Amino acid sequence: MKTAVIYARYSCDAQTEQSIEGQLRVCNEFAAQNGIIIVDKYIDRATTGTNDNRAAFQKMLADADNKPVWDIVLVYALDRFGRNSIEIALNKQRLSKNNIILISATQRTSVNIDGSKNLDGILLENVLIGLSEYYSVELSQKVRRGQRESRRKGNFLGGRPPYGYRVENKKILIHEERAEVVRLIFDLYVSGKCVREILEELNKRGILYNSKPIYQSTLFNILKLEKYTGVYRYDGEVYMDMYPQIVDTAVFQRVQRMMDKNKHGSSSRNTDFLLKGKLFCGRCGMKINGDSGTAKSGEMKFYYTCSNKKRFRGCSKTSLKKEALEKCVIDATLKLLNTPEKISRLADEVVKLNEQISKEQSILNLLISERAKIQKSLDNVMIAIEEGIITSTTKARMTELENSLAEINMKIAAEESKLDRTLKKEDVEKFIIEALASEPKAMIELLIDKIILYEDRIEIFYIYGNNTDPDEPNLEVHRDFFLSSQKIKITQRGFEATFELKL
């Protein structure tokens, strides 16, 4: 008499235990009718058959390698064993090496219960396996295609929306109260606050995340989430219409650069090292990091020390006092940029560009033209409805056009608001001077590429612009940058800088 184990499986949580019960019942009935004794069963719940990475399935194969007392693996149908033709063939071969055969309770297979070959079953089994794999792949493609179309329409596909958003009628909307927290976190980080200080500020304000205090890992996840810029990437595609923008793109990118540099551990719990991530040793080439020590008086002292000297004792470069080095670099940079002539020229360029933008209305004209087309199409649909042509298609088209019209009206209003912005030269000059003087950390972050410290000199390398003639100062405002973010980007003989212009 033959002995067997039953293998049963269902694919997803949408199915229930009734599926397993049904498979077991049919298999037990088949075994009783054919004189087979069932000695065990292996069950995988909510597990796909497109691969064999299934706990119970793998245990069954492992048990088959250990000379079991059973001769048959009995399944309700071949697609329960798997839906990948290559893996099915390999796993059947593995069973065969242990003199174990695969039998289906409802389908003809290539081998009979007694182990003899079933000629018509060979062909039928391969057809059934091929159809099962085809169905699985086709279903997967349909699901992915449907999800892709839903994303393109801006529909939320389920789960919990990120902090700062809410879902209503399958659309992702901004949760205004939480969005303000998100903006606060980004603003605090850009201002130079470390993660510990940001968490302290949030706790002081009583701000919670899912009814709990915000933890460090949660804070980092918020700072890294690109969805806050309105960009959602999935499976190689970029969707711009799913998540409303909460954080300015330029702010987000700046935070990412700052976070990347802060990975090098150049910060202290007690102070902020302005030159972190930019200092290199002129003696050994290694990175110079922030360091601290306690004087005999108990006062904490801060330095910049070569990492090779600190960790491996491999460099004799002298440590430099934090305040003195930072003041030297800031003074040199201000002297290079902050002159009346350069500030005046820059202000002239900003005012000139703002006037040019006000005169040019190419984007606005295109939007107005597009609105006219949408309105004409909407009028045509209304004429059709008035003439009695009322179908589901005309209703859907009218809704689509009305939504498009509302969206383009918002864009037109935004462009028109830009035309009302006027700048005065003296305001621009004042802003630039104040920004340079009051934000040394931002100035260092934006202007300086790296600094090499020697025993007798300091070499400062500024971020390069497009200037190729060292004798001709290159001072300009970048138009595209100004248009997109309302920030001033300066290029001046070998370096460039960006300052936010608050209009």
C-alpha positions as CSV (number, residue, x, y, z in Angstrom):
1,M,0.0,0.0,0.0
2,K,1.3,3.5,-0.9
3,T,1.8,6.2,1.6
4,A,1.6,9.9,0.9
5,V,1.8,13.4,2.3
6,I,-0.6,16.2,1.3
7,Y,0.7,19.6,0.2
8,A,-1.9,22.4,0.3
9,R,-1.5,26.1,-0.3
10,Y,-3.5,29.3,-0.9
11,S,-2.1,32.5,-2.3
12,C,-3.3,35.5,-0.5
13,D,-5.1,36.9,2.5
14,A,-8.2,37.4,0.4
15,Q,-8.6,33.6,0.5
16,T,-9.5,31.7,3.7
17,E,-9.0,28.5,5.6
18,Q,-11.9,27.1,3.7
19,S,-9.6,26.8,0.7
20,I,-7.2,24.6,2.7
21,E,-10.1,22.6,4.1
22,G,-11.4,22.0,0.6
23,Q,-8.1,20.9,-0.7
24,L,-7.5,18.5,2.2
25,R,-11.0,17.1,1.8
26,V,-10.6,16.3,-1.9
27,C,-7.1,14.9,-1.3
28,N,-8.3,12.6,1.5
29,E,-11.2,11.4,-0.6
30,F,-8.8,10.6,-3.5
31,A,-6.5,8.8,-1.2
32,A,-9.3,6.6,0.3
33,Q,-10.5,5.7,-3.2
34,N,-7.1,4.7,-4.3
35,G,-5.8,2.8,-1.2
36,I,-3.3,5.5,-0.2
37,I,-2.5,6.2,3.5
38,I,-2.0,9.8,4.4
39,V,0.8,10.1,6.9
40,D,1.4,13.9,7.1
41,K,0.4,17.2,5.6
42,Y,2.3,20.4,4.7
43,I,0.4,23.7,4.5
44,D,1.4,27.1,3.3
45,R,-1.0,29.9,3.9
46,A,-1.2,33.3,2.0
47,T,1.9,32.3,0.0
48,T,2.5,32.8,-3.7
49,G,3.2,29.9,-6.0
50,T,5.3,31.9,-8.4
51,N,8.4,30.7,-6.5
52,D,9.3,27.9,-4.1
53,N,10.4,30.1,-1.2
54,R,7.7,28.7,1.0
55,A,8.3,27.5,4.5
56,A,6.2,24.3,4.5
57,F,7.1,23.5,0.9
58,Q,10.9,23.7,1.7
59,K,10.4,21.6,4.8
60,M,8.6,19.0,2.7
61,L,11.5,18.9,0.2
62,A,14.1,18.7,3.1
63,D,12.1,15.8,4.7
64,A,12.0,14.0,1.3
65,D,15.9,14.0,1.2
66,N,15.9,12.1,4.6
67,K,14.5,8.8,3.3
68,P,10.9,9.3,4.5
69,V,8.3,6.7,4.9
70,W,6.0,8.2,2.2
71,D,6.1,7.6,-1.5
72,I,3.8,10.3,-2.9
73,V,3.3,14.0,-2.6
74,L,-0.5,14.5,-3.2
75,V,-1.8,17.9,-4.2
76,Y,-5.3,19.1,-5.1
77,A,-4.1,20.6,-8.4
78,L,-0.7,21.0,-10.0
79,D,-0.8,24.8,-9.5
80,R,-0.7,24.2,-5.7
81,F,2.7,22.6,-6.1
82,G,3.9,25.7,-8.0
83,R,3.4,28.2,-10.9
84,N,6.9,28.4,-12.2
85,S,7.6,25.6,-14.8
86,I,11.4,25.6,-14.2
87,E,11.1,25.3,-10.4
88,I,8.4,22.7,-10.8
89,A,10.6,20.6,-13.0
90,L,13.6,20.9,-10.6
91,N,11.6,20.1,-7.5
92,K,9.9,17.1,-9.2
93,Q,13.4,15.9,-10.1
94,R,14.5,16.3,-6.5
95,L,11.5,14.2,-5.3
96,S,12.2,11.6,-8.0
97,K,15.8,11.1,-6.8
98,N,14.2,10.0,-3.5
99,N,11.7,7.7,-5.3
100,I,8.8,10.1,-4.6
101,I,6.2,11.0,-7.2
102,L,3.9,14.0,-7.6
103,I,0.2,13.1,-7.9
104,S,-2.8,15.5,-8.4
105,A,-6.2,14.6,-7.0
106,T,-8.1,16.4,-9.7
107,Q,-5.7,16.3,-12.8
108,R,-3.9,13.7,-14.9
109,T,-0.2,13.7,-14.2
110,S,2.8,12.2,-16.0
111,V,3.2,9.4,-13.5
112,N,0.5,7.0,-12.2
113,I,0.1,6.1,-8.5
114,D,2.1,2.8,-9.1
115,G,5.0,4.8,-10.6
116,S,4.4,3.8,-14.2
117,K,4.4,6.5,-16.9
118,N,1.2,8.0,-18.1
119,L,1.7,8.9,-21.8
120,D,-1.2,11.2,-22.3
121,G,-0.6,12.6,-18.8
122,I,2.9,13.7,-19.8
123,L,1.5,16.1,-22.4
124,L,-1.5,17.2,-20.3
125,E,0.7,17.9,-17.2
126,N,3.0,20.2,-19.2
127,V,0.0,22.0,-20.7
128,L,-1.5,22.5,-17.2
129,I,1.8,23.8,-15.8
130,G,2.2,26.1,-18.8
131,L,-1.4,27.5,-18.4
132,S,-0.9,27.9,-14.7
133,E,2.3,29.9,-15.2
134,Y,0.7,31.9,-18.0
135,Y,-2.2,32.8,-15.8
136,S,0.1,33.8,-12.9
137,V,2.2,36.1,-15.1
138,E,-0.8,37.6,-16.9
139,L,-2.5,38.3,-13.6
140,S,0.6,39.9,-12.2
141,Q,0.9,42.1,-15.3
142,K,-2.8,43.1,-15.0
143,V,-2.4,44.0,-11.4
144,R,0.8,46.0,-12.0
145,R,-0.8,47.7,-15.0
146,G,-3.9,48.6,-12.9
147,Q,-1.8,49.9,-10.0
148,R,0.3,51.9,-12.5
149,E,-2.8,53.5,-13.9
150,S,-4.1,54.2,-10.4
151,R,-0.9,55.9,-9.5
152,R,-1.0,58.0,-12.7
153,K,-4.5,59.1,-11.7
154,G,-3.1,60.1,-8.3
155,N,-5.1,57.4,-6.4
156,F,-3.8,56.0,-3.1
157,L,-3.3,52.2,-3.2
158,G,-3.7,51.5,0.4
159,G,-1.7,51.3,3.6
160,R,-0.9,54.2,5.9
161,P,0.0,57.5,4.3
162,P,3.2,59.2,5.3
163,Y,3.2,61.7,8.2
164,G,1.8,65.0,7.0
165,Y,-0.7,63.4,4.6
166,R,-4.2,62.1,4.8
167,V,-6.4,60.1,2.4
168,E,-9.9,61.0,1.4
169,N,-11.8,59.3,-1.4
170,K,-8.6,57.5,-2.5
171,K,-6.8,60.9,-3.0
172,I,-3.8,61.9,-0.9
173,L,-4.3,65.3,0.7
174,I,-2.2,67.4,3.0
175,H,-2.8,67.1,6.7
176,E,-2.2,70.7,7.4
177,E,-1.3,70.4,11.1
178,R,1.2,67.6,10.6
179,A,2.5,69.2,7.4
180,E,3.5,72.2,9.5
181,V,5.5,69.9,11.8
182,V,7.3,68.4,8.7
183,R,8.2,71.9,7.5
184,L,9.4,72.8,11.0
185,I,11.7,69.8,11.1
186,F,13.2,70.7,7.7
187,D,13.6,74.3,8.7
188,L,15.3,73.4,12.0
189,Y,17.7,71.1,10.2
190,V,18.6,73.6,7.6
191,S,19.2,76.2,10.3
192,G,21.9,74.0,11.7
193,K,20.1,72.2,14.5
194,C,21.4,68.7,15.1
195,V,18.9,65.8,15.4
196,R,19.1,65.8,19.2
197,E,18.2,69.5,19.3
198,I,15.3,69.0,16.9
199,L,13.9,66.2,19.0
200,E,14.2,68.3,22.1
201,E,12.3,71.2,20.4
202,L,9.5,68.8,19.2
203,N,9.1,67.3,22.6
204,K,9.0,70.8,24.2
205,R,6.1,71.6,21.9
206,G,4.3,68.4,22.7
207,I,4.5,67.1,19.1
208,L,3.8,63.4,18.8
209,Y,4.0,60.8,16.0
210,N,1.2,58.2,16.2
211,S,0.5,59.2,19.8
212,K,4.2,58.7,20.8
213,P,7.2,60.9,21.0
214,I,9.2,61.2,17.8
215,Y,12.2,59.0,17.8
216,Q,15.5,59.6,16.0
217,S,14.9,56.9,13.4
218,T,11.5,58.5,12.6
219,L,13.0,61.9,12.3
220,F,15.6,60.6,9.8
221,N,12.9,58.9,7.8
222,I,11.0,62.2,7.6
223,L,14.1,64.1,6.4
224,K,14.8,61.5,3.7
225,L,11.2,61.1,2.3
226,E,11.2,62.5,-1.2
227,K,7.4,62.4,-1.4
228,Y,7.3,65.6,0.6
229,T,8.6,67.4,-2.6
230,G,5.7,65.9,-4.6
231,V,7.8,63.3,-6.3
232,Y,7.0,59.6,-5.9
233,R,9.2,56.9,-7.5
234,Y,8.1,53.4,-7.9
235,D,9.3,50.5,-10.1
236,G,11.4,52.8,-12.3
237,E,8.6,55.4,-12.9
238,V,8.2,58.8,-11.4
239,Y,4.7,60.1,-10.4
240,M,4.2,63.8,-9.9
241,D,0.5,63.9,-9.2
242,M,0.1,61.6,-6.2
243,Y,1.6,63.5,-3.3
244,P,0.9,67.3,-2.9
245,Q,4.2,69.1,-2.2
246,I,4.9,70.0,1.5
247,V,8.6,70.8,1.4
248,D,10.4,73.1,-1.2
249,T,12.5,71.0,-3.5
250,A,15.6,73.2,-3.0
251,V,15.2,72.8,0.8
252,F,14.9,69.1,0.5
253,Q,18.0,68.7,-1.7
254,R,20.0,70.9,0.7
255,V,19.0,68.8,3.6
256,Q,20.1,65.6,1.8
257,R,23.5,67.2,1.1
258,M,23.8,68.2,4.8
259,M,22.8,64.8,6.0
260,D,25.3,63.1,3.7
261,K,28.1,65.3,5.0
262,N,27.0,64.8,8.6
263,K,27.5,61.0,8.2
264,H,31.2,61.7,8.8
265,G,30.6,62.4,12.4
266,S,32.0,66.0,12.6
267,S,29.5,67.3,15.1
268,S,29.6,67.5,18.9
269,R,26.8,67.3,21.5
270,N,27.9,70.6,22.9
271,T,28.8,72.7,19.9
272,D,28.4,73.0,16.1
273,F,31.5,72.7,14.0
274,L,30.9,75.0,11.0
275,L,33.6,73.5,8.8
276,K,32.5,69.9,9.3
277,G,33.0,67.7,6.3
278,K,35.2,70.3,4.4
279,L,38.6,70.1,6.2
280,F,41.5,67.9,5.0
281,C,45.0,67.5,6.3
282,G,47.8,69.0,4.2
283,R,50.3,66.6,5.7
284,C,48.6,63.2,5.2
285,G,45.5,64.0,3.2
286,M,43.0,62.5,5.7
287,K,39.9,64.2,6.9
288,I,40.0,66.7,9.8
289,N,37.1,66.3,12.2
290,G,35.8,68.2,15.2
291,D,37.4,67.3,18.5
292,S,37.0,68.4,22.1
293,G,38.9,68.2,25.4
294,T,38.6,69.4,29.0
295,A,41.1,71.9,30.4
296,K,42.4,71.7,34.0
297,S,39.8,74.3,34.9
298,G,37.1,72.0,33.8
299,E,36.3,74.1,30.8
300,M,35.5,72.3,27.5
301,K,37.8,73.2,24.6
302,F,37.0,72.5,21.0
303,Y,39.5,71.8,18.2
304,Y,39.9,70.5,14.7
305,T,42.1,67.4,14.7
306,C,43.3,65.1,11.9
307,S,41.5,61.8,11.9
308,N,44.7,60.0,11.2
309,K,46.3,61.5,14.3
310,K,43.2,60.9,16.4
311,R,42.6,57.3,15.5
312,F,45.9,55.8,14.4
313,R,48.6,58.2,15.7
314,G,49.8,58.3,12.2
315,C,50.0,62.1,11.7
316,S,51.8,64.9,13.5
317,K,49.5,67.7,12.2
318,T,48.9,70.2,15.0
319,S,45.3,70.5,16.2
320,L,43.7,74.0,15.6
321,K,41.3,75.8,17.8
322,K,37.8,75.8,16.5
323,E,36.9,79.5,16.9
324,A,40.2,80.8,15.4
325,L,40.0,78.6,12.4
326,E,36.4,79.3,11.6
327,K,36.9,83.0,12.0
328,C,39.8,82.9,9.6
329,V,37.8,81.1,6.9
330,I,34.7,83.3,7.4
331,D,36.7,86.5,7.2
332,A,38.6,85.4,4.1
333,T,35.3,84.5,2.3
334,L,33.5,87.7,3.3
335,K,36.5,89.7,2.1
336,L,36.4,88.0,-1.2
337,L,32.7,88.5,-1.8
338,N,31.4,91.3,0.3
339,T,32.5,94.4,-1.6
340,P,30.3,97.4,-2.5
341,E,31.0,96.9,-6.2
342,K,30.1,93.3,-6.3
343,I,27.0,93.7,-4.1
344,S,25.8,96.6,-6.4
345,R,26.4,94.6,-9.5
346,L,24.6,91.6,-8.1
347,A,21.6,93.7,-7.0
348,D,21.4,95.3,-10.5
349,E,21.3,91.8,-12.1
350,V,18.6,90.6,-9.7
351,V,16.4,93.7,-10.3
352,K,16.9,93.4,-14.1
353,L,16.0,89.8,-14.1
354,N,12.9,90.4,-12.0
355,E,11.8,93.1,-14.5
356,Q,12.4,90.7,-17.4
357,I,10.3,88.0,-15.8
358,S,7.5,90.5,-15.2
359,K,7.5,91.5,-18.9
360,E,7.7,88.0,-20.2
361,Q,4.5,86.1,-19.8
362,S,5.3,83.1,-22.0
363,I,4.2,80.5,-19.4
364,L,1.2,82.5,-18.5
365,N,0.2,82.9,-22.1
366,L,0.5,79.2,-22.7
367,L,-1.7,78.4,-19.7
368,I,-4.3,80.9,-20.9
369,S,-4.3,79.4,-24.3
370,E,-4.6,75.9,-22.8
371,R,-7.5,77.1,-20.7
372,A,-9.3,78.4,-23.8
373,K,-9.0,75.0,-25.4
374,I,-10.4,73.2,-22.4
375,Q,-13.2,75.7,-22.1
376,K,-14.1,75.1,-25.8
377,S,-14.1,71.4,-25.3
378,L,-16.3,71.8,-22.3
379,D,-18.7,74.0,-24.3
380,N,-19.0,71.3,-27.0
381,V,-19.9,68.7,-24.4
382,M,-22.5,71.0,-22.9
383,I,-24.0,71.5,-26.4
384,A,-24.2,67.7,-26.9
385,I,-25.9,67.3,-23.5
386,E,-28.4,70.0,-24.4
387,E,-29.2,68.2,-27.6
388,G,-30.0,65.1,-25.6
389,I,-26.8,63.2,-26.1
390,I,-26.4,62.1,-22.5
391,T,-24.3,59.0,-21.9
392,S,-21.8,57.8,-19.3
393,T,-19.0,58.9,-21.7
394,T,-20.2,62.5,-22.0
395,K,-20.7,62.7,-18.2
396,A,-17.2,61.3,-17.6
397,R,-15.7,63.7,-20.2
398,M,-17.5,66.7,-18.7
399,T,-16.1,65.8,-15.2
400,E,-12.6,65.4,-16.6
401,L,-12.7,68.7,-18.4
402,E,-14.1,70.5,-15.3
403,N,-11.3,69.1,-13.2
404,S,-8.7,70.2,-15.8
405,L,-10.2,73.7,-15.9
406,A,-10.0,74.0,-12.1
407,E,-6.4,72.8,-12.1
408,I,-5.3,75.2,-14.8
409,N,-7.1,78.1,-13.2
410,M,-5.0,77.5,-10.1
411,K,-1.8,77.5,-12.2
412,I,-2.8,80.7,-13.9
413,A,-3.4,82.4,-10.5
414,A,0.0,81.3,-9.3
415,E,1.7,82.7,-12.4
416,E,-0.2,86.0,-12.1
417,S,0.9,86.4,-8.5
418,K,4.5,86.3,-9.6
419,L,3.9,89.3,-11.8
420,D,3.0,91.4,-8.8
421,R,6.4,90.9,-7.2
422,T,8.7,94.0,-7.5
423,L,12.1,94.4,-6.2
424,K,14.1,97.5,-5.2
425,K,17.9,97.5,-5.6
426,E,18.5,98.8,-2.1
427,D,16.3,96.0,-0.6
428,V,18.3,93.4,-2.5
429,E,21.6,94.9,-1.4
430,K,20.5,95.0,2.2
431,F,19.4,91.4,2.0
432,I,22.6,90.1,0.6
433,I,24.8,92.0,3.1
434,E,22.7,90.8,6.0
435,A,22.7,87.2,4.7
436,L,26.5,87.1,4.4
437,A,27.0,88.6,7.9
438,S,24.3,86.7,9.8
439,E,24.5,83.2,8.2
440,P,28.2,82.1,8.3
441,K,27.2,78.4,8.4
442,A,25.0,78.8,5.3
443,M,27.8,80.8,3.5
444,I,30.4,78.1,4.3
445,E,28.0,75.3,3.2
446,L,27.2,77.0,-0.1
447,L,30.5,78.6,-1.1
448,I,33.3,76.3,0.1
449,D,34.1,73.0,-1.5
450,K,37.1,72.0,0.7
451,I,39.8,73.4,2.9
452,I,43.3,72.0,3.2
453,L,45.2,72.8,6.4
454,Y,49.0,73.0,6.3
455,E,51.3,74.0,9.2
456,D,52.0,77.4,7.6
457,R,49.0,78.2,5.5
458,I,45.3,77.4,4.7
459,E,44.1,76.7,1.1
460,I,40.4,77.3,0.6
461,F,38.8,75.8,-2.5
462,Y,35.5,77.5,-3.5
463,I,32.7,75.8,-5.5
464,Y,33.5,76.5,-9.1
465,G,31.2,78.4,-11.5
466,N,31.5,78.6,-15.3
467,N,34.1,81.3,-15.4
468,T,37.2,80.4,-17.4
469,D,39.0,83.7,-17.4
470,P,40.7,84.4,-14.1
471,D,41.2,88.1,-15.0
472,E,37.5,88.7,-15.7
473,P,35.2,88.6,-12.6
474,N,32.1,86.6,-13.3
475,L,29.2,87.8,-11.3
476,E,25.7,86.7,-12.5
477,V,22.3,85.6,-11.4
478,H,21.2,82.3,-12.8
479,R,17.8,82.8,-14.5
480,D,16.4,79.2,-14.3
481,F,17.4,78.9,-10.6
482,F,15.8,82.3,-9.8
483,L,12.6,81.4,-11.6
484,S,12.1,78.0,-10.0
485,S,12.9,78.7,-6.4
486,Q,13.1,82.5,-5.8
487,K,16.6,82.2,-4.6
488,I,19.7,84.0,-5.8
489,K,22.5,81.9,-7.1
490,I,25.8,83.8,-7.4
491,T,28.8,82.8,-9.5
492,Q,31.9,84.9,-8.8
493,R,35.3,84.0,-10.3
494,G,35.7,80.5,-9.2
495,F,32.9,79.9,-6.8
496,E,29.1,80.0,-6.6
497,A,26.7,80.7,-3.8
498,T,22.9,80.5,-3.2
499,F,20.9,82.6,-0.9
500,E,17.1,82.6,-0.4
501,L,15.4,85.7,-1.6
502,K,12.4,86.4,0.6
503,L,10.1,88.6,-1.5
